[in-house]
Amino acid sequence: MANASVSLPETGFVRLPQVLQVFPVSKSLWWAGVAEGRYPAPVKLSRRCSAWRVEDIRQLIAARA
């Protein structure tokens, strides 16, 4: 399911557009999955900025492979 042509950084955080490049689902499906617990919850970096831990996204991709 993951897009092999797009790479993630080794560590750190990624914003939603980069997450959706490696885990290709729609934004609405992603947020529904977060609400249901199927996808990892974001980390609030500021009041209007959410991001995901790269480690969590890698685990999600590995679990779905």
VMD Tcl script that builds the backbone (N, CA, C; Angstrom):
set m [mol new atoms 195]
animate dup $m
set s [atomselect $m all]
$s set {name element resname resid chain x y z} {
  {N N MET 1 A 0.816 -1.185 0.000}
  {CA C MET 1 A 0.000 0.000 0.000}
  {C C MET 1 A 0.861 1.250 0.000}
  {N N ALA 2 A 2.032 1.219 0.592}
  {CA C ALA 2 A 2.894 2.401 0.663}
  {C C ALA 2 A 3.500 2.709 -0.700}
  {N N ASN 3 A 3.699 3.977 -0.956}
  {CA C ASN 3 A 4.291 4.439 -2.197}
  {C C ASN 3 A 5.806 4.414 -2.049}
  {N N ALA 4 A 6.476 3.533 -2.782}
  {CA C ALA 4 A 7.916 3.331 -2.626}
  {C C ALA 4 A 8.728 4.507 -3.160}
  {N N SER 5 A 8.156 5.340 -4.036}
  {CA C SER 5 A 8.922 6.448 -4.600}
  {C C SER 5 A 9.027 7.626 -3.647}
  {N N VAL 6 A 8.272 7.642 -2.571}
  {CA C VAL 6 A 8.303 8.721 -1.591}
  {C C VAL 6 A 8.959 8.180 -0.329}
  {N N SER 7 A 9.901 8.928 0.215}
  {CA C SER 7 A 10.579 8.443 1.413}
  {C C SER 7 A 10.251 9.333 2.603}
  {N N LEU 8 A 10.334 8.725 3.767}
  {CA C LEU 8 A 10.132 9.434 5.016}
  {C C LEU 8 A 11.487 9.771 5.622}
  {N N PRO 9 A 11.566 10.832 6.404}
  {CA C PRO 9 A 12.819 11.097 7.116}
  {C C PRO 9 A 13.085 9.987 8.139}
  {N N GLU 10 A 14.298 9.893 8.589}
  {CA C GLU 10 A 14.654 8.848 9.568}
  {C C GLU 10 A 13.888 9.025 10.878}
  {N N THR 11 A 13.833 10.245 11.386}
  {CA C THR 11 A 13.134 10.536 12.636}
  {C C THR 11 A 12.422 11.868 12.502}
  {N N GLY 12 A 11.642 12.189 13.497}
  {CA C GLY 12 A 10.972 13.482 13.507}
  {C C GLY 12 A 9.487 13.356 13.259}
  {N N PHE 13 A 8.939 14.420 12.683}
  {CA C PHE 13 A 7.509 14.508 12.448}
  {C C PHE 13 A 7.233 14.793 10.980}
  {N N VAL 14 A 6.070 14.350 10.519}
  {CA C VAL 14 A 5.624 14.652 9.154}
  {C C VAL 14 A 4.209 15.191 9.231}
  {N N ARG 15 A 3.906 16.115 8.342}
  {CA C ARG 15 A 2.570 16.692 8.264}
  {C C ARG 15 A 1.692 15.808 7.381}
  {N N LEU 16 A 0.409 16.064 7.379}
  {CA C LEU 16 A -0.559 15.213 6.693}
  {C C LEU 16 A -0.287 15.036 5.197}
  {N N PRO 17 A 0.061 16.074 4.442}
  {CA C PRO 17 A 0.312 15.826 3.007}
  {C C PRO 17 A 1.402 14.779 2.758}
  {N N GLN 18 A 2.453 14.782 3.573}
  {CA C GLN 18 A 3.512 13.795 3.396}
  {C C GLN 18 A 3.044 12.408 3.848}
  {N N VAL 19 A 2.246 12.342 4.893}
  {CA C VAL 19 A 1.690 11.058 5.332}
  {C C VAL 19 A 0.861 10.441 4.204}
  {N N LEU 20 A 0.038 11.270 3.573}
  {CA C LEU 20 A -0.851 10.765 2.519}
  {C C LEU 20 A -0.094 10.386 1.257}
  {N N GLN 21 A 1.132 10.856 1.094}
  {CA C GLN 21 A 1.947 10.419 -0.040}
  {C C GLN 21 A 2.442 8.993 0.149}
  {N N VAL 22 A 2.724 8.611 1.387}
  {CA C VAL 22 A 3.226 7.255 1.632}
  {C C VAL 22 A 2.118 6.286 2.041}
  {N N PHE 23 A 0.991 6.818 2.467}
  {CA C PHE 23 A -0.167 5.992 2.839}
  {C C PHE 23 A -1.366 6.577 2.102}
  {N N PRO 24 A -1.562 6.179 0.840}
  {CA C PRO 24 A -2.515 6.865 -0.036}
  {C C PRO 24 A -3.989 6.576 0.262}
  {N N VAL 25 A -4.547 7.404 1.122}
  {CA C VAL 25 A -5.981 7.417 1.373}
  {C C VAL 25 A -6.418 8.882 1.318}
  {N N SER 26 A -7.701 9.124 1.255}
  {CA C SER 26 A -8.180 10.502 1.239}
  {C C SER 26 A -8.018 11.128 2.626}
  {N N LYS 27 A -8.045 12.456 2.655}
  {CA C LYS 27 A -7.940 13.155 3.941}
  {C C LYS 27 A -9.081 12.761 4.872}
  {N N SER 28 A -10.289 12.705 4.326}
  {CA C SER 28 A -11.435 12.384 5.176}
  {C C SER 28 A -11.351 10.956 5.711}
  {N N LEU 29 A -10.882 10.019 4.887}
  {CA C LEU 29 A -10.714 8.643 5.356}
  {C C LEU 29 A -9.617 8.570 6.418}
  {N N TRP 30 A -8.542 9.339 6.224}
  {CA C TRP 30 A -7.462 9.362 7.223}
  {C C TRP 30 A -7.985 9.865 8.563}
  {N N TRP 31 A -8.696 11.008 8.553}
  {CA C TRP 31 A -9.187 11.569 9.817}
  {C C TRP 31 A -10.228 10.657 10.461}
  {N N ALA 32 A -11.042 9.984 9.666}
  {CA C ALA 32 A -11.993 9.022 10.227}
  {C C ALA 32 A -11.239 7.865 10.885}
  {N N GLY 33 A -10.159 7.415 10.246}
  {CA C GLY 33 A -9.347 6.342 10.822}
  {C C GLY 33 A -8.653 6.768 12.101}
  {N N VAL 34 A -8.231 8.011 12.174}
  {CA C VAL 34 A -7.628 8.530 13.409}
  {C C VAL 34 A -8.677 8.539 14.520}
  {N N ALA 35 A -9.880 9.004 14.199}
  {CA C ALA 35 A -10.951 9.065 15.196}
  {C C ALA 35 A -11.340 7.672 15.691}
  {N N GLU 36 A -11.268 6.675 14.796}
  {CA C GLU 36 A -11.630 5.299 15.165}
  {C C GLU 36 A -10.474 4.528 15.780}
  {N N GLY 37 A -9.267 5.085 15.751}
  {CA C GLY 37 A -8.110 4.412 16.316}
  {C C GLY 37 A -7.388 3.493 15.343}
  {N N ARG 38 A -7.780 3.483 14.062}
  {CA C ARG 38 A -7.096 2.647 13.060}
  {C C ARG 38 A -5.755 3.238 12.666}
  {N N TYR 39 A -5.637 4.550 12.708}
  {CA C TYR 39 A -4.413 5.257 12.342}
  {C C TYR 39 A -3.902 6.006 13.565}
  {N N PRO 40 A -2.604 6.280 13.622}
  {CA C PRO 40 A -2.047 6.955 14.802}
  {C C PRO 40 A -2.585 8.372 14.979}
  {N N ALA 41 A -2.681 8.770 16.217}
  {CA C ALA 41 A -3.130 10.129 16.536}
  {C C ALA 41 A -1.999 11.119 16.278}
  {N N PRO 42 A -2.343 12.326 15.879}
  {CA C PRO 42 A -1.311 13.332 15.652}
  {C C PRO 42 A -0.797 13.918 16.960}
  {N N VAL 43 A 0.321 14.598 16.849}
  {CA C VAL 43 A 0.897 15.355 17.949}
  {C C VAL 43 A 0.661 16.823 17.621}
  {N N LYS 44 A 0.113 17.575 18.552}
  {CA C LYS 44 A -0.103 19.000 18.328}
  {C C LYS 44 A 1.220 19.736 18.547}
  {N N LEU 45 A 1.735 20.345 17.478}
  {CA C LEU 45 A 2.969 21.116 17.579}
  {C C LEU 45 A 2.677 22.557 17.974}
  {N N SER 46 A 1.497 23.017 17.636}
  {CA C SER 46 A 1.015 24.329 18.060}
  {C C SER 46 A -0.506 24.294 17.968}
  {N N ARG 47 A -1.133 25.422 18.203}
  {CA C ARG 47 A -2.596 25.461 18.209}
  {C C ARG 47 A -3.189 25.017 16.877}
  {N N ARG 48 A -2.541 25.370 15.766}
  {CA C ARG 48 A -3.075 25.054 14.446}
  {C C ARG 48 A -2.209 24.092 13.643}
  {N N CYS 49 A -1.259 23.436 14.293}
  {CA C CYS 49 A -0.319 22.573 13.564}
  {C C CYS 49 A -0.263 21.184 14.199}
  {N N SER 50 A -0.651 20.178 13.420}
  {CA C SER 50 A -0.575 18.784 13.861}
  {C C SER 50 A 0.401 18.045 12.963}
  {N N ALA 51 A 1.082 17.079 13.536}
  {CA C ALA 51 A 2.016 16.255 12.770}
  {C C ALA 51 A 2.023 14.862 13.386}
  {N N TRP 52 A 2.603 13.932 12.638}
  {CA C TRP 52 A 2.688 12.545 13.100}
  {C C TRP 52 A 4.135 12.145 13.266}
  {N N ARG 53 A 4.412 11.322 14.270}
  {CA C ARG 53 A 5.765 10.795 14.470}
  {C C ARG 53 A 6.086 9.853 13.311}
  {N N VAL 54 A 7.261 10.008 12.749}
  {CA C VAL 54 A 7.677 9.152 11.637}
  {C C VAL 54 A 7.646 7.688 12.071}
  {N N GLU 55 A 8.038 7.416 13.293}
  {CA C GLU 55 A 8.051 6.042 13.788}
  {C C GLU 55 A 6.647 5.433 13.760}
  {N N ASP 56 A 5.631 6.219 14.119}
  {CA C ASP 56 A 4.252 5.725 14.099}
  {C C ASP 56 A 3.794 5.413 12.679}
  {N N ILE 57 A 4.169 6.261 11.726}
  {CA C ILE 57 A 3.780 6.035 10.332}
  {C C ILE 57 A 4.493 4.803 9.779}
  {N N ARG 58 A 5.773 4.638 10.115}
  {CA C ARG 58 A 6.502 3.433 9.669}
  {C C ARG 58 A 5.865 2.173 10.226}
  {N N GLN 59 A 5.457 2.192 11.502}
  {CA C GLN 59 A 4.800 1.031 12.104}
  {C C GLN 59 A 3.471 0.738 11.406}
  {N N LEU 60 A 2.722 1.773 11.076}
  {CA C LEU 60 A 1.457 1.600 10.370}
  {C C LEU 60 A 1.673 0.951 9.017}
  {N N ILE 61 A 2.663 1.423 8.276}
  {CA C ILE 61 A 2.965 0.863 6.946}
  {C C ILE 61 A 3.398 -0.596 7.075}
  {N N ALA 62 A 4.254 -0.884 8.064}
  {CA C ALA 62 A 4.729 -2.261 8.256}
  {C C ALA 62 A 3.576 -3.197 8.638}
  {N N ALA 63 A 2.658 -2.705 9.447}
  {CA C ALA 63 A 1.530 -3.533 9.869}
  {C C ALA 63 A 0.583 -3.815 8.713}
  {N N ARG 64 A 0.479 -2.895 7.761}
  {CA C ARG 64 A -0.432 -3.062 6.628}
  {C C ARG 64 A 0.205 -3.835 5.465}
  {N N ALA 65 A 1.518 -4.011 5.514}
  {CA C ALA 65 A 2.224 -4.687 4.412}
  {C C ALA 65 A 2.003 -6.188 4.439}
}
mol reanalyze $m
mol bondsrecalc $m
mol representation Tube
mol addrep $m
